[in-house]
Every structure is written in structure tokens, then in C-alpha cells.
Amino acid sequence: MGAPIVDDELWTLIEPLLPSPKPRRKKNRGRLPAELH
């Protein structure tokens, strides 16, 4: 793994502000949504 981009202290401040990930689809669960490609 490469060097961390954000240190742990900053990440603890930023993480609560990020939106939660969308739930995975039931059909084709293994395939990523098209918007992530």
C-alpha cells in the first residue's frame, strides 16, 4: 500500500461528514453500479 493521503487525525474529522455508501443492488450484486466505472 502507498503512503496515506490523509493522516488519521484529519480523517476522523472528515469521515462523519461523508455520505454513507448506497446499498448494493439485489440483482447482479457482484457488479458495480455504472456510475462507479
C-alpha positions as YAML, in Angstrom:
chain: A
units: angstrom
residues:
- id: 1
  name: MET
  ca: [0.00, 0.00, 0.00]
- id: 2
  name: GLY
  ca: [1.21, 3.51, -0.75]
- id: 3
  name: ALA
  ca: [1.70, 6.39, 1.61]
- id: 4
  name: PRO
  ca: [-1.51, 7.65, 3.25]
- id: 5
  name: ILE
  ca: [-3.02, 10.69, 1.56]
- id: 6
  name: VAL
  ca: [-4.83, 11.93, 4.68]
- id: 7
  name: ASP
  ca: [-3.49, 11.44, 8.19]
- id: 8
  name: ASP
  ca: [-5.63, 9.72, 10.84]
- id: 9
  name: GLU
  ca: [-6.47, 12.88, 12.79]
- id: 10
  name: LEU
  ca: [-7.81, 14.64, 9.71]
- id: 11
  name: TRP
  ca: [-9.71, 11.52, 8.63]
- id: 12
  name: THR
  ca: [-11.54, 11.31, 11.98]
- id: 13
  name: LEU
  ca: [-12.81, 14.85, 11.32]
- id: 14
  name: ILE
  ca: [-13.79, 14.23, 7.68]
- id: 15
  name: GLU
  ca: [-15.32, 10.74, 7.89]
- id: 16
  name: PRO
  ca: [-18.59, 11.73, 9.69]
- id: 17
  name: LEU
  ca: [-19.24, 14.37, 7.01]
- id: 18
  name: LEU
  ca: [-19.11, 11.87, 4.12]
- id: 19
  name: PRO
  ca: [-22.40, 10.38, 2.87]
- id: 20
  name: SER
  ca: [-22.96, 6.69, 3.58]
- id: 21
  name: PRO
  ca: [-22.49, 4.34, 0.60]
- id: 22
  name: LYS
  ca: [-25.58, 3.38, -1.38]
- id: 23
  name: PRO
  ca: [-26.94, -0.10, -0.64]
- id: 24
  name: ARG
  ca: [-25.91, -2.77, -3.16]
- id: 25
  name: ARG
  ca: [-28.48, -4.00, -5.65]
- id: 26
  name: LYS
  ca: [-30.09, -7.40, -5.17]
- id: 27
  name: LYS
  ca: [-29.78, -8.32, -8.85]
- id: 28
  name: ASN
  ca: [-26.19, -8.60, -10.19]
- id: 29
  name: ARG
  ca: [-24.86, -7.96, -6.71]
- id: 30
  name: GLY
  ca: [-21.24, -8.56, -7.70]
- id: 31
  name: ARG
  ca: [-21.23, -5.96, -10.47]
- id: 32
  name: LEU
  ca: [-20.50, -2.35, -9.51]
- id: 33
  name: PRO
  ca: [-23.07, 0.33, -10.39]
- id: 34
  name: ALA
  ca: [-22.47, 2.03, -13.75]
- id: 35
  name: GLU
  ca: [-21.73, 5.38, -12.08]
- id: 36
  name: LEU
  ca: [-18.62, 3.93, -10.40]
- id: 37
  name: HIS
  ca: [-17.00, 2.79, -13.66]
...
